[in-house]
Amino acid sequence: MQYYIIWGFLHIAAWLPLPLLHGIGHVAGNLLNAIPNRLRTITTQHIRQCLPELTGAQQRRLVHASLIETVKTLTETGVLWLRPGPRALHLIRTVDGRELVDAALKKGRGVILATPHLGSWEAAGLYGAASFHMTCLYRPLRLAKLERRVRNARARLGANYVTTSAAGIRTMYRTLEEGGTAALLPDQEPRPGSGIFAPFFGIPAWSGVLLARMARRTGAPVIFAWCERLPRGRGYHLHFRAAPQGIDDADLEVAAGAMNRAVEQLVRECPQQYQWGYRRFKRRPAGEAPFYPNRQQDSE
């Protein structure tokens, strides 16, 4: 039943105007801000601890705006997954920095696109699929019946989505060695044993090292990409940015720190569109107290 409800909602949303869908997100986000809930609690905790330089009033306004943008992420999904490709791509109104990717690809060493949980990462993925036929690393959905349909929807314009498995990682390396484009989420907490702690907004965060290893082994440059959601449902503005020095350093702590600082810099440009509800600090260094209350810390 859950599958049919979700898939039915996505199909209906696919044919609704984006301004209406974002308007629904605005209303629902206002409700989330008004009613106590776990998402609001986690978002508030993150913003208070990651952005302590903001006043209390500024933090509360940012929490409110973040909840609205979080719901927009959900309401726009049907459009980006199920609307015919050219119509969905038309929503990306402007692109800056594309020349960075084109110039890197001409060198034949491949390109690593790092797409954080900022703005509409699904829109960024759609553009990457159509423009670069990228190979993208992702974690499968828990609802198995939905997984195949979502994977096909994301890949419909030419992407190859591979899971976070040994086979998937080998495919990512092969793509880069052939001069292609590989994409991953740089701010997703990796599994136990596959990361290290590095500062993120001054807080130790369990951070992935795959990006650094791929960049160092293949020589592929890293370029960050994020798709800004424009006001009133007008579409999206896609940004490409060169990665900072050190992101491919042999010292993985240096590389992970550079990666996290790059994400942090992008987030500061548009903090309301970051996914502050994602429990980025769930895993803690040995001996450190849990970051979240027990119920939030243990639930997946």
N, C-alpha and C positions, 0 to 999 in steps of 0.2 A: 504493500500500500504506500509506503514512504517513497518508493521509486516513482510510482505513478503520479503522486502529488507533486514531487519535485520536477519531473519531466514535463508534466502538464503546465505547471507555472512557467517554466522556461520557454515553452512553445508559445504561450500567450504573450509573455513579455517580449519575445522576439519581434512581434509585429506591432508593438506599441511605440509611439514616438519617444525618443530619448528624453526630451524635456519632461514628459509626463512621468517616466520611470524615475528620473532624478527628483522630480517633485514628490513622488511617493516616498522616496528615500529620505527626503527632507522632513516630511511629516512623521515618518516612523522614527527617524533619528531624534526628533524632538520628544517623542514619547519615551524612548530609551533614556534620554537625559533626565526626564521628569520622574521616572519610576526606578527605585533601587533594583539593580540587577548585576550579575557577575561581570558582564562586559564593561559596564560603567565603572565598576570598582577597579578592575584591572587597568583600564585606560587611565583612570585618575591616578592610580599608584605609579604607573609608568611616567606620566607627564610630570608629576610632582618630583620624582627622583631623577629623571633624565634632564629636565629643564628647570632646575631650582632657581635660575636667575629670573624667571617670570614671577610677577606678583600673583597673589592668590586669585585675584579677579581674572588676570590673563590666563592662568591655568584653567580656571573653570570655563572660560569662553572656548579655550582650545579643546577641552574635553567634549563640550557640546558640539563643536564643529566636527571633531573627529568621529563622533558617533553618527552624525549625519552622513559623512563621507563613507563610513563603514557600511551603512545600509545601502548607499548608492552602489557600492561594489557588488552587492547581491542583486539589486534590482536591474542592473545593466547587463548581467551575465548572459541572459537569454539572447540579447541583441548580438553580443560578441561571439557566442557559441553557435547560434542557429540561424541568424540572418544570412542571406546569400553573401558570399565573400566580398564582392565589389561594393555592395551597399554598406556592409560593416566597415570596410576599410575607408569608405568615404567620410566616416565620422572622425578620422584622424585629419584634422584640418591643416595643421602645420607641423613641420619637422625641422629641427635644427641639429646640426652636427653629423648628419648622414655622411658627409664627406670623410669623416674619420674612419667609418667602417669601410667605405669604398677604397680609400687609400690603403688601409691595412690589408684588405683582401687581395689587392693587386700585388702585394709582396709575396703572396703564396704560402704564408705560414699559418693561415687561418686567423680567426678572431674569436675571442671569448666575450660574449655579451653577459654582463652581470645586471640582472633586473631585480632590484629590491622590492619589498612589499610597500611600494609608494605609488600613489595614484592608481591607475588602471593597468596592472601588470598583464591582464588578459588582452587588453588592446595592444600593448607593446608586443606580446607574443604573436598576435595576429599579424602585425606588421612584419615582424621578423620572419614568420612563416612564408609570407607572400614575397618578401624582398630578398631573403637570404637562404631560404629553404634550410633553416637551421635544425640542428639536433638539440633537443631540449631535455634536460634532466628534471624529473619530477617524481613526487611520491604518489602512488596510486590512491584513489579514493577508497574509503572503507566500504561504501555501498557497492558491492561487486557488480550488481546488475546495471548500475549507472556508469561504472568505470569505462566500459568499452565505448559507450556513446559519447562521453565527455572527451575521451582521448581522440576519437575520430573527429569531433567538432573542432578541437584545438588544432588538429593536424590538417584540416581540410584544404588549406591553401598552400601546403607543401612542406610542413615541418615533420620531423621525425621525433616523436616523444618516446624517451626511454626511461625506465625506472632506475631508482637509486640502488642498483645491484651491480655485481662485478661485471656482468655482461653489458649493462647499460653504460658503465664508466668506460669500458673498453671501446664501445661505440663512439663515445665522446672523443676519446683520444684519436681514434681512426679518422673521425671527421676533421679534426684539426690537422692531422698529418697529411690529409688530402687537400688542405687549403680551404676547408669549409668553415662554417660558423657553428659554434656550440654555445648554448645558453644555460644559465642556472641562476638560482636565487641565492645571493650572497649573504642574506641575513636570516636564513632558515637554520634553526638549531639542528646540528647533525646528530647522528646516532652515537651512543656511547662507544668510545674507542676510536672515533673517526674525526676528532676535533681537538682543539686546545682552548684554553681561556685567554681572551684578549679583551681589552677595554672597549666598551660601547657606551657612549655618553658617560664615561668615567666609571662604569660598572663592569666587573668581570663578566663576560658573556661567553658561553660555550660556542665556539666559532669554527666553521668549516675550514679545512686546509686543502680541499680538492682543487679549488680555483688556483691557488698559488702553485701547487704541484703541476697542474696542467700547463700553466703559463711558463713555468721554468723548463719543463721537459720539452715542450713543443716550440717555444719561442713565440707563441701567438700573443699579440697584444690584448690587453683587457680594456673593454669599453663599457661604461655603465650606461644603461638605458632606463628611462622611466617616462610614463605617459601621464601628463598632467590632465586632470579632469577640468574642463572649462566651465564657467558659471552658467546656470540656467539651461543645462543640457545642450550646450552649443557644440559639443564634441570634445576632442582631445588635442593636446599639443605634445608631441613626442620629442624628448630630449635625448641626445647622445653626448656623453662626456668621457674624455680620456681618463684612465685610471691614474692615480698618483704613483710616484716612484716608490719602490719597495714592495709593491704588491706581488712581485715574483721573487722576493728575496729567498735565499737558501735557508735563512733562519725563519722557521714557520711562525714564530711569535711576532717577528717584525712584519712578515707578510700579512698575517691575520689582523694585526693592528692597523696596517695601511688600508686593508679592505674595509674594516669597520669604520675608520675615520672617513673614508670616501662615502659610505652609506650615510653616516651622520651628517656630513656636509650637505648631501642632497636632501635629507629630511628637514634640515633647518631652512631650506629654501621654501618648502611647502609643508610645514609640520602637520597641518590639519588633515592632509591626505595620506599620512603614514598609518599603517595598521598597528596602532598602539594597543589594540586588544589581543595581539599575539603574545603569548607568554615567552618572551625572549630570554628570560633569566631563570627558567625553571631548574636547570642543572647548576649547582653551585660548587665552588672549590671545596676541597676537603676541609672539614671543620667549620665551614661557614653555615650559619642558620638559613633555613629556607627563605626564599625571597617572597613567596606567596603564602597566604594562610593554607593550612593543611589540605582543606577540601579542594582548593584551586591547584595546589602543588601536585597532588596525586592524580587528579582526573586528567584524562587525555582529551 
